[in-house]
Amino acid sequence: MENHVVLFWSGHWSFGASYYRKEFCLDYLLATYKKPSLVILNGNVMGGGVGISIHSTFRIVTENTVFAMPEVLIGLFPDVGASYFLSRLPGFFGKLILIPGEYIGLTGARLNGVEMLAFGLGTHFISSE
């Protein structure tokens, strides 16, 4: 991803446009796919990896899973449909109001597998062993 950003900011606009067009078409295809799908998220799931996995029917996480939308750390905005799924995360815990999706989208904060499961970003948890 870093090389793509360097090319894009160096003035190679057509490369960026072509790259993101292909990426977002794939994300849309996976998000609207009718058959059940399964992904095992055992490691880093960030940016584009989120886009190709988040819409799966079954999102299995492990103790090694690390989820983030780090685009904001390099001056971009969370893409791959993040405004859709992050805005739907649960946000109220007792009297304390938390908006985790907004926080994740603005800061690039990382979640582990258990946190993904708690927020509904993961559907099942298994050991990586």
DSSP file (Angstrom, degrees, kcal/mol; ACC not computed):
  #  RESIDUE AA STRUCTURE BP1 BP2  ACC     N-H-->O    O-->H-N    N-H-->O    O-->H-N    TCO  KAPPA ALPHA  PHI   PSI    X-CA   Y-CA   Z-CA
    1    1 A M     >        0   0    0      0, 0.0     4,-2.1     0, 0.0     5,-0.2   0.000 360.0 360.0 360.0 -38.5    0.0    0.0    0.0
    2    2 A E  H  >  +     0   0    0      1,-0.2     4,-2.3     2,-0.2     5,-0.2   0.897 360.0  51.8 -60.1 -41.0    2.8    2.4    0.8
    3    3 A N  H  > S+     0   0    0      1,-0.2     4,-2.5     2,-0.2    -1,-0.2   0.881 108.1  52.8 -62.2 -37.8    4.2    2.2   -2.7
    4    4 A H  H  > S+     0   0    0      2,-0.2     4,-2.5     1,-0.2    -1,-0.2   0.904 109.4  48.5 -63.5 -41.4    0.8    3.0   -4.1
    5    5 A V  H  X S+     0   0    0     -4,-2.1     4,-2.9     2,-0.2     5,-0.2   0.911 110.4  51.0 -66.1 -42.3    0.5    6.1   -1.9
    6    6 A V  H  X S+     0   0    0     -4,-2.3     4,-1.2     2,-0.2    -2,-0.2   0.932 112.5  46.2 -61.1 -46.2    4.0    7.3   -2.9
    7    7 A L  H  <>S+     0   0    0     -4,-2.5     5,-2.2     2,-0.2     3,-0.3   0.924 113.6  49.8 -60.9 -44.1    3.1    6.9   -6.6
    8    8 A F  H ><5S+     0   0    0     -4,-2.5     3,-1.4     1,-0.2    -2,-0.2   0.941 113.4  43.8 -61.1 -49.4   -0.2    8.7   -6.1
    9    9 A W  H 3<5S+     0   0    0     -4,-2.9    -1,-0.2     1,-0.3    -2,-0.2   0.646 104.2  66.6 -74.3 -13.4    1.3   11.6   -4.2
   10   10 A S  T 3<5S-     0   0    0     -4,-1.2    -1,-0.3    -3,-0.3    -2,-0.2   0.428 127.3 -93.9 -83.9   1.2    4.1   11.9   -6.7
   11   11 A G  T < 5S+     0   0    0     -3,-1.4     2,-1.8    -4,-0.2     3,-0.3   0.481  86.7 130.8 102.5   3.2    1.6   12.9   -9.4
   12   12 A H     >< +     0   0    0     -5,-2.2     4,-1.5     1,-0.2     3,-0.4  -0.489  23.9 159.1 -85.8  68.2    0.8    9.5  -10.9
   13   13 A W  H  >  +     0   0    0     -2,-1.8     4,-2.6     1,-0.2    -1,-0.2   0.846  65.0  58.2 -63.1 -37.6   -2.9   10.1  -10.6
   14   14 A S  H  > S+     0   0    0     -3,-0.3     4,-2.5     1,-0.2    -1,-0.2   0.869 103.8  53.0 -65.7 -34.5   -4.0    7.6  -13.3
   15   15 A F  H  > S+     0   0    0     -3,-0.4     4,-2.8     2,-0.2    -1,-0.2   0.947 111.1  46.3 -62.8 -47.0   -2.3    4.8  -11.3
   16   16 A G  H  X S+     0   0    0     -4,-1.5     4,-2.6     1,-0.2     5,-0.3   0.913 113.0  49.2 -61.4 -43.4   -4.2    5.7   -8.2
   17   17 A A  H  X S+     0   0    0     -4,-2.6     4,-2.0     1,-0.2    -1,-0.2   0.917 114.2  45.4 -63.2 -43.5   -7.5    6.0  -10.0
   18   18 A S  H  X S+     0   0    0     -4,-2.5     4,-2.0    -5,-0.2    -2,-0.2   0.921 113.9  49.2 -65.9 -44.8   -7.0    2.6  -11.7
   19   19 A Y  H  X S+     0   0    0     -4,-2.8     4,-2.5    -5,-0.2    -2,-0.2   0.948 114.6  43.0 -60.7 -51.6   -5.9    0.9   -8.5
   20   20 A Y  H  X S+     0   0    0     -4,-2.6     4,-2.8     1,-0.2     5,-0.3   0.839 109.8  57.2 -69.0 -32.5   -8.8    2.2   -6.4
   21   21 A R  H  X S+     0   0    0     -4,-2.0     4,-1.9    -5,-0.3    -1,-0.2   0.943 111.6  42.7 -60.7 -46.9  -11.3    1.5   -9.1
   22   22 A K  H  X S+     0   0    0     -4,-2.0     4,-2.1     2,-0.2    -2,-0.2   0.921 115.5  49.4 -65.4 -44.3  -10.3   -2.2   -9.2
   23   23 A E  H  X S+     0   0    0     -4,-2.5     4,-2.4     1,-0.2    -2,-0.2   0.938 113.2  44.9 -61.7 -47.8  -10.1   -2.4   -5.4
   24   24 A F  H  X S+     0   0    0     -4,-2.8     4,-2.4     1,-0.2    -1,-0.2   0.830 110.2  54.7 -70.7 -31.2  -13.5   -0.9   -4.8
   25   25 A C  H  X S+     0   0    0     -4,-1.9     4,-2.4    -5,-0.3    -1,-0.2   0.915 110.4  47.2 -64.5 -42.1  -15.1   -3.0   -7.6
   26   26 A L  H  X S+     0   0    0     -4,-2.1     4,-2.5     2,-0.2    -2,-0.2   0.922 111.5  50.8 -63.8 -44.0  -13.8   -6.1   -5.8
   27   27 A D  H  X S+     0   0    0     -4,-2.4     4,-2.3     1,-0.2    -2,-0.2   0.913 111.7  47.7 -59.3 -43.3  -15.1   -4.9   -2.5
   28   28 A Y  H  X S+     0   0    0     -4,-2.4     4,-1.8     2,-0.2    -1,-0.2   0.918 110.1  52.1 -64.9 -43.5  -18.5   -4.2   -3.9
   29   29 A L  H  < S+     0   0    0     -4,-2.4     4,-0.4     1,-0.2    -2,-0.2   0.925 113.3  44.2 -58.4 -45.6  -18.6   -7.6   -5.6
   30   30 A L  H >< S+     0   0    0     -4,-2.5     3,-0.6     1,-0.2    -1,-0.2   0.860 111.4  53.7 -68.5 -35.7  -17.8   -9.3   -2.3
   31   31 A A  H 3< S+     0   0    0     -4,-2.3    -1,-0.2     1,-0.2    -2,-0.2   0.790 115.8  38.9 -69.6 -27.4  -20.2   -7.2   -0.3
   32   32 A T  T 3< S+     0   0    0     -4,-1.8    -1,-0.2    -3,-0.2    -2,-0.2   0.341  83.4 128.8-105.1   5.5  -23.1   -8.1   -2.6
   33   33 A Y    <   -     0   0    0     -3,-0.6     4,-0.1    -4,-0.4    -3,-0.0  -0.419  47.8-153.4 -65.0 132.7  -22.2  -11.7   -3.1
   34   34 A K        +     0   0    0     -2,-0.1    -1,-0.1     2,-0.1     3,-0.1   0.784  66.5  80.9 -83.9 -28.9  -25.2  -13.9   -2.4
   35   35 A K  S    S-     0   0    0      1,-0.1    22,-0.2    22,-0.0    -2,-0.0  -0.486  91.2 -98.0 -81.0 149.5  -23.6  -17.2   -1.3
   36   36 A P        -     0   0    0      0, 0.0     2,-0.3     0, 0.0    -1,-0.1  -0.339  44.9-168.5 -61.5 144.6  -22.2  -17.6    2.2
   37   37 A S        -     0   0    0     18,-0.1    21,-2.3    -4,-0.1     2,-0.4  -0.945  10.1-152.7-136.2 158.9  -18.5  -17.0    2.6
   38   38 A L  E     -a   58   0A   0     -2,-0.3     2,-0.4    19,-0.2    21,-0.2  -0.994   9.3-177.5-135.2 135.9  -16.0  -17.6    5.3
   39   39 A V  E     -a   59   0A   0     19,-2.4    21,-2.8    -2,-0.4     2,-0.6  -0.989  17.1-148.3-130.1 144.4  -12.7  -15.9    6.2
   40   40 A I  E     -a   60   0A   0     -2,-0.4     2,-1.1    19,-0.2    21,-0.2  -0.959  11.6-159.4-110.8 115.5  -10.2  -16.7    8.8
   41   41 A L  E     +a   61   0A   0     19,-3.6    21,-0.9    -2,-0.6     2,-0.5  -0.771  26.4 157.1 -99.4  91.4   -8.5  -13.6   10.1
   42   42 A N        -     0   0    0     -2,-1.1     2,-0.3    19,-0.2    23,-0.1  -0.694  61.6  -1.3-119.9  75.8   -5.3  -14.8   11.7
   43   43 A G  S    S+     0   0    0     -2,-0.5    23,-2.3    19,-0.1     2,-0.3  -0.977 113.8   0.3 142.2-155.3   -2.9  -11.8   11.6
   44   44 A N  E     -c   66   0B   0     -2,-0.3     2,-0.4    21,-0.2    23,-0.2  -0.514  50.2-179.7 -72.8 129.6   -3.0   -8.3   10.4
   45   45 A V  E     +c   67   0B   0     21,-3.4    23,-1.7    -2,-0.3     2,-0.4  -0.886  25.1 149.7-128.0  96.9   -6.3   -7.2    8.8
   46   46 A M  E >   -c   68   0B   0     -2,-0.4     3,-2.2    21,-0.2    23,-0.2  -0.974  53.6 -33.4-137.4 144.1   -5.9   -3.6    7.7
   47   47 A G  T >> S+     0   0    0     21,-1.4     4,-1.7    -2,-0.4     3,-0.8  -0.261 133.5  17.4  55.8-114.8   -7.2   -1.3    5.0
   48   48 A G  H 3> S+     0   0    0      1,-0.3     4,-1.7     2,-0.2    -1,-0.3   0.808 124.3  60.1 -60.8 -31.9   -7.7   -3.4    1.8
   49   49 A G  H <> S+     0   0    0     -3,-2.2     4,-0.5     1,-0.2    -1,-0.3   0.847 104.5  50.3 -64.1 -33.8   -7.6   -6.6    3.8
   50   50 A V  H X> S+     0   0    0     -3,-0.8     4,-3.0    18,-0.2     3,-1.0   0.919 106.7  56.0 -66.2 -44.0  -10.6   -5.3    5.7
   51   51 A G  H 3< S+     0   0    0     -4,-1.7     4,-0.3     1,-0.3    -2,-0.2   0.852 110.2  43.0 -58.9 -37.9  -12.4   -4.5    2.5
   52   52 A I  H 3< S+     0   0    0     -4,-1.7    -1,-0.3     1,-0.1    -2,-0.2   0.534 125.6  32.6 -88.7  -4.1  -12.1   -8.1    1.1
   53   53 A S  H X< S+     0   0    0     -3,-1.0     3,-1.8    -4,-0.5    -2,-0.2   0.687  95.7  77.5-118.7 -26.9  -13.1   -9.8    4.4
   54   54 A I  T 3< S+     0   0    0     -4,-3.0    -3,-0.1     1,-0.3    -2,-0.1   0.747  94.2  52.0 -65.8 -25.7  -15.5   -7.6    6.3
   55   55 A H  T 3  S+     0   0    0     -4,-0.3    -1,-0.3    -5,-0.2   -18,-0.1   0.408  81.8 119.3 -92.7   3.4  -18.6   -8.5    4.3
   56   56 A S  S <  S-     0   0    0     -3,-1.8     3,-0.1     1,-0.1   -18,-0.1  -0.339  70.7-126.4 -66.2 150.4  -18.1  -12.3    4.6
   57   57 A T  S    S+     0   0    0    -20,-0.3     2,-0.5     1,-0.2   -19,-0.2   0.914 100.0  33.5 -62.8 -44.4  -20.9  -14.2    6.3
   58   58 A F  E     -a   38   0A   0    -21,-2.3   -19,-2.4     2,-0.0     2,-0.6  -0.966  66.8-175.4-120.0 119.2  -18.5  -15.8    8.8
   59   59 A R  E     -a   39   0A   0     -2,-0.5    64,-2.8   -21,-0.2    65,-1.4  -0.884  12.0-164.5-116.9  97.7  -15.5  -13.8   10.0
   60   60 A I  E     -ab  40 124A   0    -21,-2.8   -19,-3.6    -2,-0.6     2,-0.3  -0.716   7.2-169.2 -90.4 124.8  -13.4  -16.0   12.2
   61   61 A V  E     -ab  41 125A   0     63,-2.9    65,-2.4    -2,-0.5     2,-0.2  -0.723   3.7-164.9-111.4 161.2  -10.8  -14.3   14.4
   62   62 A T    >   -     0   0    0    -21,-0.9     3,-1.1    -2,-0.3    51,-0.4  -0.721  43.8 -89.9-131.2-178.6   -8.0  -15.6   16.5
   63   63 A E  T 3  S+     0   0    0     63,-0.4    50,-0.1     1,-0.2    64,-0.1   0.647 125.4  56.8 -69.9 -13.1   -5.7  -14.3   19.3
   64   64 A N  T 3  S+     0   0    0    -23,-0.1    -1,-0.2    48,-0.1     2,-0.1   0.509  79.8 117.5 -93.1  -6.2   -3.3  -13.2   16.5
   65   65 A T    <   -     0   0    0     -3,-1.1    48,-0.7   -24,-0.2     2,-0.4  -0.407  38.4-177.8 -70.0 134.1   -5.9  -11.0   14.7
   66   66 A V  E     -cD  44 112B   0    -23,-2.3   -21,-3.4    46,-0.2     2,-0.4  -0.965   6.5-168.7-132.0 115.7   -5.1   -7.2   14.5
   67   67 A F  E     +cD  45 111B   0     44,-3.0    44,-2.5    -2,-0.4     2,-0.3  -0.846  19.1 144.1-105.9 137.8   -7.8   -5.1   12.8
   68   68 A A  E     -c   46   0B   0    -23,-1.7   -21,-1.4    -2,-0.4   -18,-0.2  -0.976  47.0-140.1-164.0 158.9   -7.3   -1.4   11.8
   69   69 A M    >   +     0   0    0     40,-0.4     3,-1.0    35,-0.3     4,-0.1  -0.732  33.6 169.7-116.8  76.6   -8.1    1.2    9.2
   70   70 A P  G >   +     0   0    0      0, 0.0     3,-1.8     0, 0.0     4,-0.4   0.444  47.5  99.7 -76.8   1.0   -4.6    2.8    9.2
   71   71 A E  G > >S+     0   0    0      1,-0.3     5,-2.3     2,-0.2     3,-1.7   0.846  75.5  62.9 -54.3 -34.4   -5.2    5.0    6.1
   72   72 A V  G X 5S+     0   0    0     -3,-1.0     3,-1.1     1,-0.3    -1,-0.3   0.760  91.1  66.1 -65.3 -22.7   -5.9    8.0    8.4
   73   73 A L  G < 5S+     0   0    0     -3,-1.8    -1,-0.3     1,-0.2    -2,-0.2   0.661 106.0  42.3 -73.6 -14.8   -2.3    7.8    9.7
   74   74 A I  G < 5S-     0   0    0     -3,-1.7    -1,-0.2    -4,-0.4    -2,-0.2   0.131 128.6 -92.2-116.2  18.4   -1.0    8.7    6.2
   75   75 A G  T < 5S+     0   0    0     -3,-1.1    -3,-0.2     1,-0.3     2,-0.1   0.534  90.2 113.1  90.1   6.4   -3.6   11.4    5.6
   76   76 A L      < -     0   0    0     -5,-2.3    -1,-0.3    -6,-0.1    -2,-0.1  -0.396  63.7-113.1 -98.1-177.9   -6.3    9.4    3.8
   77   77 A F        -     0   0    0     -2,-0.1     2,-0.3    -3,-0.1    29,-0.1  -0.819  40.0 -86.8-113.2 156.8   -9.8    8.5    4.9
   78   78 A P        +     0   0    0      0, 0.0     5,-0.3     0, 0.0     3,-0.1  -0.461  59.9 169.4 -63.3 123.8  -11.1    5.1    5.8
   79   79 A D    >   +     0   0    0     -2,-0.3     3,-2.1     1,-0.1   -32,-0.1  -0.079  39.9  82.1-113.7-146.9  -12.3    3.5    2.6
   80   80 A V  T 3  S-     0   0    0      1,-0.3    -1,-0.1     2,-0.1     0, 0.0   0.753 126.9 -55.0  49.9  33.3  -13.5    0.1    1.5
   81   81 A G  T >> S+     0   0    0     -3,-0.1     4,-1.8     3,-0.1     3,-1.3   0.619  96.6 140.8  82.9  13.1  -17.0    0.7    2.9
   82   82 A A  H <>> +     0   0    0     -3,-2.1     4,-2.7     1,-0.3     5,-0.5   0.836  65.7  61.1 -60.4 -34.0  -15.7    1.6    6.3
   83   83 A S  H 3>5S+     0   0    0     -5,-0.3     4,-0.6     1,-0.2    -1,-0.3   0.811 107.7  47.9 -63.5 -26.2  -18.3    4.4    6.7
   84   84 A Y  H <45S+     0   0    0     -3,-1.3     4,-0.4     2,-0.1    -2,-0.2   0.965 120.7  30.8 -76.1 -56.7  -21.0    1.7    6.4
   85   85 A F  H ><5S+     0   0    0     -4,-1.8     3,-0.6     1,-0.2    -2,-0.2   0.840 118.9  52.0 -80.1 -30.7  -19.7   -0.9    8.8
   86   86 A L  H ><5S+     0   0    0     -4,-2.7     3,-1.4    -5,-0.2    15,-0.3   0.872 105.2  56.5 -70.5 -34.6  -18.0    1.3   11.3
   87   87 A S  T 3<<S+     0   0    0     -4,-0.6    -1,-0.2    -5,-0.5    -2,-0.2   0.652 103.5  56.7 -70.7 -12.7  -21.1    3.5   11.7
   88   88 A R  T <  S+     0   0    0     -3,-0.6    -1,-0.3    -4,-0.4    -2,-0.2   0.352  78.0 116.6-100.3   5.2  -23.1    0.4   12.7
   89   89 A L  S <  S-     0   0    0     -3,-1.4    12,-0.1     1,-0.1    31,-0.1  -0.433  80.3 -92.6 -70.2 149.0  -21.0   -0.7   15.6
   90   90 A P        -     0   0    0      0, 0.0    11,-0.2     0, 0.0    -1,-0.1  -0.319  45.2-179.8 -61.0 145.8  -22.7   -0.6   19.0
   91   91 A G        +     0   0    0      8,-0.1     7,-1.8     1,-0.1     2,-0.5   0.455  45.9  77.3-132.4   0.7  -22.1    2.6   20.8
   92   92 A F  E     +E   97   0C   0      5,-0.2     2,-0.4     7,-0.1     5,-0.2  -0.963  39.4 172.3-124.0 125.9  -23.8    2.8   24.2
   93   93 A F  E >   -E   96   0C   0      3,-1.9     3,-1.4    -2,-0.5     2,-0.1  -0.879  64.7 -61.4-129.7  98.3  -22.5    1.1   27.3
   94   94 A G  T 3  S-     0   0    0     -2,-0.4    -1,-0.1     1,-0.3     0, 0.0  -0.408 110.8 -24.8  63.2-135.1  -24.5    2.1   30.4
   95   95 A K  T 3  S+     0   0    0     -2,-0.1     2,-0.5    -3,-0.1    -1,-0.3   0.618 120.8  91.0 -86.0 -13.3  -24.3    5.9   31.1
   96   96 A L  E <  S-E   93   0C   0     -3,-1.4    -3,-1.9     1,-0.0     2,-0.7  -0.726  70.6-146.4 -85.5 125.1  -21.0    6.2   29.2
   97   97 A I  E     +E   92   0C   0     -2,-0.5     2,-0.4    -5,-0.2    -5,-0.2  -0.824  22.0 176.7 -95.1 118.8  -21.5    7.0   25.6
   98   98 A L        -     0   0    0     -7,-1.8     3,-0.1    -2,-0.7    -2,-0.0  -0.949  20.4-166.4-119.1 141.5  -18.8    5.5   23.3
   99   99 A I     >  +     0   0    0     -2,-0.4     4,-2.1     1,-0.1     5,-0.2  -0.717  15.7 171.5-123.7  79.4  -18.7    5.7   19.6
  100  100 A P  H  > S+     0   0    0      0, 0.0     4,-3.0     0, 0.0     5,-0.2   0.861  73.4  54.5 -63.6 -37.7  -16.1    3.1   18.7
  101  101 A G  H  > S+     0   0    0    -15,-0.3     4,-2.4     1,-0.2   -14,-0.2   0.920 110.6  46.0 -62.0 -43.2  -16.7    3.1   15.0
  102  102 A E  H  > S+     0   0    0      2,-0.2     4,-1.9   -16,-0.2    -1,-0.2   0.912 113.9  49.4 -64.7 -42.6  -16.1    6.8   14.8
  103  103 A Y  H  X S+     0   0    0     -4,-2.1     4,-2.2     2,-0.2     6,-0.4   0.931 112.3  47.2 -62.2 -46.9  -13.0    6.5   17.0
  104  104 A I  H  X S+     0   0    0     -4,-3.0     4,-2.1     1,-0.2   -35,-0.3   0.914 113.4  49.2 -61.3 -43.5  -11.5    3.7   14.9
  105  105 A G  H  < S+     0   0    0     -4,-2.4    -1,-0.2    -5,-0.2    -2,-0.2   0.812 116.4  41.2 -67.6 -30.8  -12.2    5.6   11.7
  106  106 A L  H  < S+     0   0    0     -4,-1.9    -1,-0.2    -5,-0.2    -2,-0.2   0.770 126.5  29.0 -87.8 -27.4  -10.6    8.8   12.9
  107  107 A T  H  < S-     0   0    0     -4,-2.2    -3,-0.2    -5,-0.2    -2,-0.2   0.629  92.2-124.5-110.8 -16.4   -7.6    7.4   14.7
  108  108 A G     <  -     0   0    0     -4,-2.1    -4,-0.1    -5,-0.3    -3,-0.1   0.726  46.1-179.5  74.0  20.6   -6.7    4.2   13.0
  109  109 A A        -     0   0    0     -6,-0.4   -40,-0.4    -5,-0.3     2,-0.3  -0.139  21.8-124.2 -55.8 149.7   -6.9    2.4   16.4
  110  110 A R        -     0   0    0    -42,-0.1     2,-0.4    -3,-0.1   -42,-0.2  -0.769  20.1-161.7-101.2 143.4   -6.2   -1.3   16.4
  111  111 A L  E     -D   67   0B   0    -44,-2.5   -44,-3.0    -2,-0.3     2,-0.1  -0.937  10.5-140.4-118.7 145.0   -8.5   -4.0   17.7
  112  112 A N  E  >  -D   66   0B   0     -2,-0.4     4,-2.4   -46,-0.2   -46,-0.2  -0.399  38.9 -90.5 -91.9-179.9   -7.6   -7.5   18.6
  113  113 A G  H  > S+     0   0    0    -48,-0.7     4,-2.2   -51,-0.4     5,-0.1   0.881 125.8  50.4 -60.3 -41.7   -9.7  -10.6   17.8
  114  114 A V  H  > S+     0   0    0      1,-0.2     4,-2.4     2,-0.2    -1,-0.2   0.909 111.6  48.4 -64.3 -42.1  -11.6  -10.5   21.1
  115  115 A E  H  > S+     0   0    0      2,-0.2     4,-2.1     1,-0.2     6,-0.3   0.886 109.2  53.3 -66.1 -38.3  -12.5   -6.8   20.6
  116  116 A M  H  X>S+     0   0    0     -4,-2.4     5,-2.1     1,-0.2     6,-1.6   0.924 110.5  47.7 -60.3 -42.9  -13.5   -7.5   17.0
  117  117 A L  H ><5S+     0   0    0     -4,-2.2     3,-0.9     4,-0.2    -2,-0.2   0.915 109.9  52.3 -63.6 -43.9  -15.9  -10.2   18.3
  118  118 A A  H 3<5S+     0   0    0     -4,-2.4    -1,-0.2     1,-0.2    -2,-0.2   0.854 113.1  44.1 -61.7 -36.6  -17.3   -7.9   21.0
  119  119 A F  H 3<5S-     0   0    0     -4,-2.1    -1,-0.2    -5,-0.1    -2,-0.2   0.481 116.8-111.0 -88.9  -2.6  -18.1   -5.2   18.4
  120  120 A G  T <<5S+     0   0    0     -3,-0.9    -3,-0.2    -4,-0.6    -4,-0.1   0.551  88.9 115.3  86.1   6.5  -19.5   -7.6   15.9
  121  121 A L  S   <S+     0   0    0     -5,-2.1     2,-0.3    -6,-0.3    -4,-0.2   0.764  79.7  43.9 -78.5 -25.2  -16.7   -7.2   13.4
  122  122 A G        -     0   0    0     -6,-1.6   -62,-0.2    -9,-0.1    -2,-0.2  -0.871  66.1-164.7-111.7 152.2  -15.9  -10.9   14.0
  123  123 A T  S    S+     0   0    0    -64,-2.8     2,-0.3    -2,-0.3   -63,-0.2   0.690  71.7  19.0-107.8 -25.1  -18.5  -13.6   14.2
  124  124 A H  E     -b   60   0A   0    -65,-1.4   -63,-2.9     2,-0.0     2,-0.4  -0.973  62.4-144.7-144.4 155.4  -16.5  -16.5   15.7
  125  125 A F  E     +b   61   0A   0     -2,-0.3     2,-0.3   -65,-0.2   -63,-0.2  -0.988  22.4 167.2-124.4 132.2  -13.3  -17.0   17.7
  126  126 A I        -     0   0    0    -65,-2.4   -63,-0.4    -2,-0.4     2,-0.2  -0.943  39.2-101.8-134.9 160.6  -10.9  -19.9   17.4
  127  127 A S        -     0   0    0     -2,-0.3   -65,-0.0   -65,-0.2    -2,-0.0  -0.552  24.0-133.4 -76.5 147.2   -7.4  -20.6   18.6
  128  128 A S              0   0    0      1,-0.2    -1,-0.1    -2,-0.2   -66,-0.0   0.603 360.0 360.0 -76.8  -9.9   -4.7  -20.3   16.0
  129  129 A E              0   0    0      0, 0.0    -1,-0.2     0, 0.0    -2,-0.0   0.485 360.0 360.0 -71.0 360.0   -3.2  -23.6   17.1
